[in-house]
Amino acid sequence: MTDEPTRQRRILLRSGKSPFDVDTLEQSLHRDVFATNAGNLIFSDASHKILTTPRAEVFSNGIRTDPSAADRINEEFDVFVVPLANAFRPTFERPLKRMTQLIKKLRIPVVVLGVGAQADLKYDAARLKPMEPTVREFVTEVLNRSASIGVRGEFTEQYLKSMGFRDVEVIGCPSMFMNGETFTLEKKSESLTAESRISVNGSHSAVRSHGLDAIIRQAHQRYPHLRFVGQNLLEAQLLHWRETSNPIGAQTSMPTHPSHPMYREGKVRLYIDPATWIDELRAFDFSFGSRIHGNIAALLAGVPSTVLCSDSRTLELCRYFGIPHRKISETPKNIDPAELYEAADFGELVNGHKERFLRFTGFMEKNGLENTFHHGDGGKAFDALLAKRTLPAAVRPWTDSDPETMSSRFSFMQSRMTELSEQNALLLSQLANRSGPVSIKLQAGDSAAAWPSAYRRARRVVGRPVRRLLRPEQ
């Protein structure tokens, strides 16, 4: 009698998209595949790779939580894995509540990989007090379905333990373990020169409120090969469409704004896929800025990096992993990247990596999860499959007006107008067939033809940036 083959475990992973999903830039931005911040895809792709073993298949759940999907999830999957970033923050309270509603309905294990709380550089959790009941309920429901909860660093550990939780483990972020237990890094040269290729990153708040704009401006003057790497959806919209509906996008000190010199010189990028992001960074000599995953992408590419920390979420991760960092509030606004490069010491990062990796995989095993490095092929099949994909190029500043650069944009506009026309026709049909009172009433003399057409609405959305681009310089 032969043994029946073991059924492959089905893991549901909270992530914006699967690493193997490929779409056009326009569709990717329209769908917001990285949930407003491309850094999210770095740790979700790493989680996908780490969890993929001969006995486990990983499926992306998308970022938006739907509590009504609980029955389907219970029936189709064996475990729900949730990598998170700074989820314990006031602006994320509503999504956190929805996630708790879903978890309450789940009968399968739920494992959280590296959640973080967000406060200031002094680790003052006072601003989180009003949302404490929400955090408490979320953590309670997770721990009812797992052995422990994984947090990003010391501050989040202290925060949860102050609420009475004991099964809390500091495991950092999955992104740092994308390549397993080995981590090598060395400086290519003793010092940076005017010919060095430098990558800089930064959030709108760091640029606007912490003086990063001055640091970037002076670095741009000193280093001709400086490149800014954006991460937000609104930055991608500005690069690809030259416009965004988000008012924050009007910040002209950001290199992603069309009026900024770095934008006009084509020295800005934003990546839809971590694989492309990491690969293109390999050609650089140094990376710095306030974005933690922007600099982790560089570290994974073997590029020395320094983080300018502006809050607890970046500070606790840098401290845990030994990533060179400075508090941005204590960094001179005329700092030369060469000074950051010279001072950066990667001894703790490299020498302590294996121990941190074993702590991370130990947490996984405690929670019933295998990993590709101990139970699989070390990610070789994952990497080979990803290498077969033709991933979209980086989002670049739209500074050209030739037909080639406009064709994909116009094609997307046409498809959107077709979709909107179909939706418009369906809504008008439903309205015409509806019996009883309607919420939208036609006034005397109105007709369906007098309503704003789908074409006009689409033209308002996408037409303005095209007209501005084609308008001759004054």
Sequence and secondary structure as in RCSB ss.txt:
>XXXX:A:sequence
MTDEPTRQRRILLRSGKSPFDVDTLEQSLHRDVFATNAGNLIFSDASHKILTTPRAEVFSNGIRTDPSAADRINE
EFDVFVVPLANAFRPTFERPLKRMTQLIKKLRIPVVVLGVGAQADLKYDAARLKPMEPTVREFVTEVLNRSASIG
VRGEFTEQYLKSMGFRDVEVIGCPSMFMNGETFTLEKKSESLTAESRISVNGSHSAVRSHGLDAIIRQAHQRYPH
LRFVGQNLLEAQLLHWRETSNPIGAQTSMPTHPSHPMYREGKVRLYIDPATWIDELRAFDFSFGSRIHGNIAALL
AGVPSTVLCSDSRTLELCRYFGIPHRKISETPKNIDPAELYEAADFGELVNGHKERFLRFTGFMEKNGLENTFHH
GDGGKAFDALLAKRTLPAAVRPWTDSDPETMSSRFSFMQSRMTELSEQNALLLSQLANRSGPVSIKLQAGDSAAA
WPSAYRRARRVVGRPVRRLLRPEQ
>XXXX:A:secstr
        EEEEE  SS TT    HHHHHHHTTTTTBTHHHHHHHHHHHHH BTTEEEEE  SS  GGGHHHHHH
H SEEEEE SS BSGGGHHHHHHHHHHHHH  S EEEE B B   TT   GGGGGGHHHHHHHHHHHHTSSS EE
ESSHHHHHHHHTTT   EEE   GGGGTTTT      SSSS  TT  EEEE  HHHHHHSSHHHHHHHHHHH TT
EEEE  BHHHHHHHHHS  S GGGG TTSTTSTTSHHHHTT EEB SSHHHHHHHHTT SEEEES HHHHHHHHH
TT  EEEEE SHHHHHHHHHHT  EEEGGGS TT  HHHHHHH   HHHHHTHHHHHHHHHHHHHHTT   HHHH
SSTTHHHHHHHHTS     B      SHHHHHHHHHHHHHHHHHHHHHHHHHHHHHHH  S  SS   TT  GGG
S  HHHHHHHHHHHHHHHHHS   
